[in-house]
Amino acid sequence: MDEIWGMESESTDYTVNVHINRLRKRFDKYPEFTIETVRGLGYKVIKNV
């Protein structure tokens, strides 16, 4: 997290979770896309076919 937002940032893992959950709710309108969690790496957007 420090590499992305800097050493003085007060962002936490919880901050990322909140933003990902908000994005997932917005993506509900578009069933052809999903956001998947990649354990140990982050997240990825998948286009469903």
PDB file with SEQRES, HELIX, SHEET and CRYST1 records, atoms N, CA, C and O in Angstrom:
SEQRES   1 A   49  MET ASP GLU ILE TRP GLY MET GLU SER GLU SER THR ASP          
SEQRES   2 A   49  TYR THR VAL ASN VAL HIS ILE ASN ARG LEU ARG LYS ARG          
SEQRES   3 A   49  PHE ASP LYS TYR PRO GLU PHE THR ILE GLU THR VAL ARG          
SEQRES   4 A   49  GLY LEU GLY TYR LYS VAL ILE LYS ASN VAL                      
HELIX    1 AA1 ASP A    2  TRP A    5  1                                   4    
HELIX    2 AA2 ASP A   13  PHE A   27  1                                  15    
SHEET    1 AA1 2 PHE A  33  VAL A  38  0                                        
SHEET    2 AA1 2 GLY A  42  LYS A  47 -1                                        
CRYST1    1.000    1.000    1.000  90.00  90.00  90.00 P 1           1          
ATOM      1  N   MET A   1       0.823  -1.180   0.000  1.00  0.00           N  
ATOM      2  CA  MET A   1       0.000   0.000   0.000  1.00  0.00           C  
ATOM      3  C   MET A   1       0.869   1.246   0.000  1.00  0.00           C  
ATOM      4  O   MET A   1       0.549   2.230  -0.666  1.00  0.00           O  
ATOM      5  N   ASP A   2       1.960   1.206   0.740  1.00  0.00           N  
ATOM      6  CA  ASP A   2       2.835   2.371   0.806  1.00  0.00           C  
ATOM      7  C   ASP A   2       3.422   2.702  -0.562  1.00  0.00           C  
ATOM      8  O   ASP A   2       3.637   3.873  -0.875  1.00  0.00           O  
ATOM      9  N   GLU A   3       3.683   1.678  -1.381  1.00  0.00           N  
ATOM     10  CA  GLU A   3       4.234   1.909  -2.712  1.00  0.00           C  
ATOM     11  C   GLU A   3       3.236   2.627  -3.612  1.00  0.00           C  
ATOM     12  O   GLU A   3       3.633   3.378  -4.503  1.00  0.00           O  
ATOM     13  N   ILE A   4       1.962   2.406  -3.387  1.00  0.00           N  
ATOM     14  CA  ILE A   4       0.934   3.015  -4.233  1.00  0.00           C  
ATOM     15  C   ILE A   4       0.544   4.394  -3.729  1.00  0.00           C  
ATOM     16  O   ILE A   4       0.539   5.353  -4.500  1.00  0.00           O  
ATOM     17  N   TRP A   5       0.213   4.511  -2.429  1.00  0.00           N  
ATOM     18  CA  TRP A   5      -0.315   5.755  -1.889  1.00  0.00           C  
ATOM     19  C   TRP A   5       0.690   6.558  -1.074  1.00  0.00           C  
ATOM     20  O   TRP A   5       0.369   7.646  -0.596  1.00  0.00           O  
ATOM     21  N   GLY A   6       1.895   6.039  -0.911  1.00  0.00           N  
ATOM     22  CA  GLY A   6       2.922   6.784  -0.191  1.00  0.00           C  
ATOM     23  C   GLY A   6       2.964   6.438   1.285  1.00  0.00           C  
ATOM     24  O   GLY A   6       1.988   5.959   1.862  1.00  0.00           O  
ATOM     25  N   MET A   7       4.111   6.692   1.874  1.00  0.00           N  
ATOM     26  CA  MET A   7       4.351   6.334   3.273  1.00  0.00           C  
ATOM     27  C   MET A   7       3.446   7.090   4.243  1.00  0.00           C  
ATOM     28  O   MET A   7       3.121   6.569   5.310  1.00  0.00           O  
ATOM     29  N   GLU A   8       3.040   8.292   3.897  1.00  0.00           N  
ATOM     30  CA  GLU A   8       2.268   9.113   4.823  1.00  0.00           C  
ATOM     31  C   GLU A   8       0.761   8.932   4.663  1.00  0.00           C  
ATOM     32  O   GLU A   8      -0.020   9.607   5.334  1.00  0.00           O  
ATOM     33  N   SER A   9       0.358   8.043   3.796  1.00  0.00           N  
ATOM     34  CA  SER A   9      -1.062   7.807   3.575  1.00  0.00           C  
ATOM     35  C   SER A   9      -1.674   7.077   4.764  1.00  0.00           C  
ATOM     36  O   SER A   9      -1.030   6.241   5.398  1.00  0.00           O  
ATOM     37  N   GLU A  10      -2.921   7.406   5.051  1.00  0.00           N  
ATOM     38  CA  GLU A  10      -3.646   6.730   6.129  1.00  0.00           C  
ATOM     39  C   GLU A  10      -4.559   5.639   5.584  1.00  0.00           C  
ATOM     40  O   GLU A  10      -5.413   5.124   6.305  1.00  0.00           O  
ATOM     41  N   SER A  11      -4.382   5.289   4.323  1.00  0.00           N  
ATOM     42  CA  SER A  11      -5.199   4.253   3.705  1.00  0.00           C  
ATOM     43  C   SER A  11      -4.859   2.897   4.300  1.00  0.00           C  
ATOM     44  O   SER A  11      -3.716   2.624   4.666  1.00  0.00           O  
ATOM     45  N   THR A  12      -5.882   2.056   4.388  1.00  0.00           N  
ATOM     46  CA  THR A  12      -5.706   0.715   4.938  1.00  0.00           C  
ATOM     47  C   THR A  12      -6.285  -0.305   3.969  1.00  0.00           C  
ATOM     48  O   THR A  12      -6.871   0.057   2.948  1.00  0.00           O  
ATOM     49  N   ASP A  13      -6.118  -1.578   4.294  1.00  0.00           N  
ATOM     50  CA  ASP A  13      -6.737  -2.630   3.485  1.00  0.00           C  
ATOM     51  C   ASP A  13      -8.245  -2.435   3.432  1.00  0.00           C  
ATOM     52  O   ASP A  13      -8.880  -2.722   2.416  1.00  0.00           O  
ATOM     53  N   TYR A  14      -8.812  -1.952   4.518  1.00  0.00           N  
ATOM     54  CA  TYR A  14     -10.258  -1.711   4.570  1.00  0.00           C  
ATOM     55  C   TYR A  14     -10.671  -0.680   3.523  1.00  0.00           C  
ATOM     56  O   TYR A  14     -11.730  -0.812   2.908  1.00  0.00           O  
ATOM     57  N   THR A  15      -9.841   0.346   3.316  1.00  0.00           N  
ATOM     58  CA  THR A  15     -10.132   1.374   2.315  1.00  0.00           C  
ATOM     59  C   THR A  15     -10.259   0.739   0.936  1.00  0.00           C  
ATOM     60  O   THR A  15     -11.180   1.059   0.184  1.00  0.00           O  
ATOM     61  N   VAL A  16      -9.347  -0.147   0.608  1.00  0.00           N  
ATOM     62  CA  VAL A  16      -9.389  -0.831  -0.685  1.00  0.00           C  
ATOM     63  C   VAL A  16     -10.657  -1.671  -0.783  1.00  0.00           C  
ATOM     64  O   VAL A  16     -11.323  -1.659  -1.818  1.00  0.00           O  
ATOM     65  N   ASN A  17     -11.001  -2.398   0.273  1.00  0.00           N  
ATOM     66  CA  ASN A  17     -12.212  -3.227   0.266  1.00  0.00           C  
ATOM     67  C   ASN A  17     -13.458  -2.395   0.018  1.00  0.00           C  
ATOM     68  O   ASN A  17     -14.341  -2.809  -0.735  1.00  0.00           O  
ATOM     69  N   VAL A  18     -13.538  -1.236   0.638  1.00  0.00           N  
ATOM     70  CA  VAL A  18     -14.695  -0.357   0.451  1.00  0.00           C  
ATOM     71  C   VAL A  18     -14.807   0.056  -1.012  1.00  0.00           C  
ATOM     72  O   VAL A  18     -15.895   0.011  -1.585  1.00  0.00           O  
ATOM     73  N   HIS A  19     -13.703   0.455  -1.616  1.00  0.00           N  
ATOM     74  CA  HIS A  19     -13.733   0.889  -3.016  1.00  0.00           C  
ATOM     75  C   HIS A  19     -14.064  -0.262  -3.959  1.00  0.00           C  
ATOM     76  O   HIS A  19     -14.816  -0.077  -4.916  1.00  0.00           O  
ATOM     77  N   ILE A  20     -13.516  -1.437  -3.704  1.00  0.00           N  
ATOM     78  CA  ILE A  20     -13.824  -2.595  -4.547  1.00  0.00           C  
ATOM     79  C   ILE A  20     -15.300  -2.959  -4.430  1.00  0.00           C  
ATOM     80  O   ILE A  20     -15.936  -3.279  -5.434  1.00  0.00           O  
ATOM     81  N   ASN A  21     -15.848  -2.917  -3.232  1.00  0.00           N  
ATOM     82  CA  ASN A  21     -17.276  -3.212  -3.058  1.00  0.00           C  
ATOM     83  C   ASN A  21     -18.143  -2.206  -3.791  1.00  0.00           C  
ATOM     84  O   ASN A  21     -19.161  -2.579  -4.375  1.00  0.00           O  
ATOM     85  N   ARG A  22     -17.762  -0.946  -3.771  1.00  0.00           N  
ATOM     86  CA  ARG A  22     -18.517   0.073  -4.519  1.00  0.00           C  
ATOM     87  C   ARG A  22     -18.449  -0.193  -6.016  1.00  0.00           C  
ATOM     88  O   ARG A  22     -19.452  -0.072  -6.719  1.00  0.00           O  
ATOM     89  N   LEU A  23     -17.270  -0.553  -6.501  1.00  0.00           N  
ATOM     90  CA  LEU A  23     -17.136  -0.877  -7.919  1.00  0.00           C  
ATOM     91  C   LEU A  23     -17.968  -2.096  -8.290  1.00  0.00           C  
ATOM     92  O   LEU A  23     -18.611  -2.115  -9.340  1.00  0.00           O  
ATOM     93  N   ARG A  24     -17.961  -3.112  -7.437  1.00  0.00           N  
ATOM     94  CA  ARG A  24     -18.755  -4.313  -7.718  1.00  0.00           C  
ATOM     95  C   ARG A  24     -20.238  -3.977  -7.817  1.00  0.00           C  
ATOM     96  O   ARG A  24     -20.934  -4.519  -8.676  1.00  0.00           O  
ATOM     97  N   LYS A  25     -20.728  -3.099  -6.962  1.00  0.00           N  
ATOM     98  CA  LYS A  25     -22.138  -2.697  -7.018  1.00  0.00           C  
ATOM     99  C   LYS A  25     -22.440  -1.976  -8.321  1.00  0.00           C  
ATOM    100  O   LYS A  25     -23.499  -2.184  -8.913  1.00  0.00           O  
ATOM    101  N   ARG A  26     -21.526  -1.137  -8.770  1.00  0.00           N  
ATOM    102  CA  ARG A  26     -21.728  -0.442 -10.046  1.00  0.00           C  
ATOM    103  C   ARG A  26     -21.703  -1.418 -11.216  1.00  0.00           C  
ATOM    104  O   ARG A  26     -22.438  -1.249 -12.189  1.00  0.00           O  
ATOM    105  N   PHE A  27     -20.859  -2.434 -11.117  1.00  0.00           N  
ATOM    106  CA  PHE A  27     -20.762  -3.425 -12.179  1.00  0.00           C  
ATOM    107  C   PHE A  27     -21.982  -4.332 -12.225  1.00  0.00           C  
ATOM    108  O   PHE A  27     -22.163  -5.051 -13.207  1.00  0.00           O  
ATOM    109  N   ASP A  28     -22.824  -4.325 -11.200  1.00  0.00           N  
ATOM    110  CA  ASP A  28     -24.050  -5.126 -11.217  1.00  0.00           C  
ATOM    111  C   ASP A  28     -24.921  -4.783 -12.416  1.00  0.00           C  
ATOM    112  O   ASP A  28     -25.677  -5.629 -12.895  1.00  0.00           O  
ATOM    113  N   LYS A  29     -24.825  -3.558 -12.902  1.00  0.00           N  
ATOM    114  CA  LYS A  29     -25.603  -3.129 -14.070  1.00  0.00           C  
ATOM    115  C   LYS A  29     -25.097  -3.787 -15.353  1.00  0.00           C  
ATOM    116  O   LYS A  29     -25.799  -3.812 -16.363  1.00  0.00           O  
ATOM    117  N   TYR A  30     -23.891  -4.312 -15.308  1.00  0.00           N  
ATOM    118  CA  TYR A  30     -23.247  -4.879 -16.486  1.00  0.00           C  
ATOM    119  C   TYR A  30     -22.876  -6.341 -16.214  1.00  0.00           C  
ATOM    120  O   TYR A  30     -21.733  -6.631 -15.860  1.00  0.00           O  
ATOM    121  N   PRO A  31     -23.826  -7.256 -16.377  1.00  0.00           N  
ATOM    122  CA  PRO A  31     -23.568  -8.660 -16.032  1.00  0.00           C  
ATOM    123  C   PRO A  31     -22.468  -9.305 -16.875  1.00  0.00           C  
ATOM    124  O   PRO A  31     -21.980 -10.383 -16.536  1.00  0.00           O  
ATOM    125  N   GLU A  32     -22.080  -8.660 -17.960  1.00  0.00           N  
ATOM    126  CA  GLU A  32     -21.010  -9.239 -18.780  1.00  0.00           C  
ATOM    127  C   GLU A  32     -19.620  -9.035 -18.159  1.00  0.00           C  
ATOM    128  O   GLU A  32     -18.631  -9.577 -18.654  1.00  0.00           O  
ATOM    129  N   PHE A  33     -19.550  -8.254 -17.079  1.00  0.00           N  
ATOM    130  CA  PHE A  33     -18.282  -8.021 -16.390  1.00  0.00           C  
ATOM    131  C   PHE A  33     -18.399  -8.378 -14.911  1.00  0.00           C  
ATOM    132  O   PHE A  33     -19.432  -8.146 -14.284  1.00  0.00           O  
ATOM    133  N   THR A  34     -17.333  -8.942 -14.367  1.00  0.00           N  
ATOM    134  CA  THR A  34     -17.257  -9.185 -12.928  1.00  0.00           C  
ATOM    135  C   THR A  34     -15.863  -8.797 -12.438  1.00  0.00           C  
ATOM    136  O   THR A  34     -14.900  -8.793 -13.205  1.00  0.00           O  
ATOM    137  N   ILE A  35     -15.776  -8.476 -11.166  1.00  0.00           N  
ATOM    138  CA  ILE A  35     -14.489  -8.195 -10.536  1.00  0.00           C  
ATOM    139  C   ILE A  35     -14.167  -9.381  -9.644  1.00  0.00           C  
ATOM    140  O   ILE A  35     -14.918  -9.700  -8.722  1.00  0.00           O  
ATOM    141  N   GLU A  36     -13.053 -10.027  -9.922  1.00  0.00           N  
ATOM    142  CA  GLU A  36     -12.642 -11.193  -9.144  1.00  0.00           C  
ATOM    143  C   GLU A  36     -11.455 -10.845  -8.263  1.00  0.00           C  
ATOM    144  O   GLU A  36     -10.602 -10.035  -8.628  1.00  0.00           O  
ATOM    145  N   THR A  37     -11.419 -11.473  -7.099  1.00  0.00           N  
ATOM    146  CA  THR A  37     -10.288 -11.327  -6.195  1.00  0.00           C  
ATOM    147  C   THR A  37      -9.225 -12.343  -6.581  1.00  0.00           C  
ATOM    148  O   THR A  37      -9.521 -13.526  -6.749  1.00  0.00           O  
ATOM    149  N   VAL A  38      -7.988 -11.882  -6.720  1.00  0.00           N  
ATOM    150  CA  VAL A  38      -6.855 -12.762  -6.980  1.00  0.00           C  
ATOM    151  C   VAL A  38      -6.037 -12.786  -5.697  1.00  0.00           C  
ATOM    152  O   VAL A  38      -5.303 -11.845  -5.393  1.00  0.00           O  
ATOM    153  N   ARG A  39      -6.173 -13.861  -4.960  1.00  0.00           N  
ATOM    154  CA  ARG A  39      -5.558 -13.951  -3.640  1.00  0.00           C  
ATOM    155  C   ARG A  39      -4.049 -13.694  -3.708  1.00  0.00           C  
ATOM    156  O   ARG A  39      -3.333 -14.302  -4.503  1.00  0.00           O  
ATOM    157  N   GLY A  40      -3.596 -12.788  -2.864  1.00  0.00           N  
ATOM    158  CA  GLY A  40      -2.178 -12.461  -2.787  1.00  0.00           C  
ATOM    159  C   GLY A  40      -1.708 -11.458  -3.819  1.00  0.00           C  
ATOM    160  O   GLY A  40      -0.574 -10.986  -3.749  1.00  0.00           O  
ATOM    161  N   LEU A  41      -2.573 -11.118  -4.792  1.00  0.00           N  
ATOM    162  CA  LEU A  41      -2.188 -10.181  -5.845  1.00  0.00           C  
ATOM    163  C   LEU A  41      -3.068  -8.945  -5.900  1.00  0.00           C  
ATOM    164  O   LEU A  41      -2.561  -7.825  -5.967  1.00  0.00           O  
ATOM    165  N   GLY A  42      -4.376  -9.135  -5.872  1.00  0.00           N  
ATOM    166  CA  GLY A  42      -5.271  -7.984  -5.981  1.00  0.00           C  
ATOM    167  C   GLY A  42      -6.596  -8.377  -6.604  1.00  0.00           C  
ATOM    168  O   GLY A  42      -7.254  -9.317  -6.157  1.00  0.00           O  
ATOM    169  N   TYR A  43      -6.978  -7.649  -7.640  1.00  0.00           N  
ATOM    170  CA  TYR A  43      -8.277  -7.845  -8.273  1.00  0.00           C  
ATOM    171  C   TYR A  43      -8.113  -7.796  -9.781  1.00  0.00           C  
ATOM    172  O   TYR A  43      -7.151  -7.233 -10.303  1.00  0.00           O  
ATOM    173  N   LYS A  44      -9.082  -8.403 -10.476  1.00  0.00           N  
ATOM    174  CA  LYS A  44      -9.082  -8.308 -11.930  1.00  0.00           C  
ATOM    175  C   LYS A  44     -10.516  -8.243 -12.427  1.00  0.00           C  
ATOM    176  O   LYS A  44     -11.429  -8.806 -11.822  1.00  0.00           O  
ATOM    177  N   VAL A  45     -10.694  -7.549 -13.537  1.00  0.00           N  
ATOM    178  CA  VAL A  45     -12.005  -7.446 -14.179  1.00  0.00           C  
ATOM    179  C   VAL A  45     -12.056  -8.522 -15.252  1.00  0.00           C  
ATOM    180  O   VAL A  45     -11.154  -8.641 -16.082  1.00  0.00           O  
ATOM    181  N   ILE A  46     -13.124  -9.299 -15.218  1.00  0.00           N  
ATOM    182  CA  ILE A  46     -13.316 -10.401 -16.160  1.00  0.00           C  
ATOM    183  C   ILE A  46     -14.499 -10.073 -17.059  1.00  0.00           C  
ATOM    184  O   ILE A  46     -15.554  -9.655 -16.582  1.00  0.00           O  
ATOM    185  N   LYS A  47     -14.318 -10.266 -18.364  1.00  0.00           N  
ATOM    186  CA  LYS A  47     -15.444 -10.133 -19.285  1.00  0.00           C  
ATOM    187  C   LYS A  47     -16.023 -11.523 -19.490  1.00  0.00           C  
ATOM    188  O   LYS A  47     -15.361 -12.412 -20.025  1.00  0.00           O  
ATOM    189  N   ASN A  48     -17.270 -11.701 -19.059  1.00  0.00           N  
ATOM    190  CA  ASN A  48     -17.959 -12.985 -19.197  1.00  0.00           C  
ATOM    191  C   ASN A  48     -18.432 -13.151 -20.631  1.00  0.00           C  
ATOM    192  O   ASN A  48     -18.966 -12.219 -21.231  1.00  0.00           O  
ATOM    193  N   VAL A  49     -18.235 -14.325 -21.165  1.00  0.00           N  
ATOM    194  CA  VAL A  49     -18.673 -14.585 -22.542  1.00  0.00           C  
ATOM    195  C   VAL A  49     -19.831 -15.543 -22.566  1.00  0.00           C  
ATOM    196  O   VAL A  49     -20.333 -15.878 -23.639  1.00  0.00           O  
TER     197      VAL A  49                                                      
END                                                                             
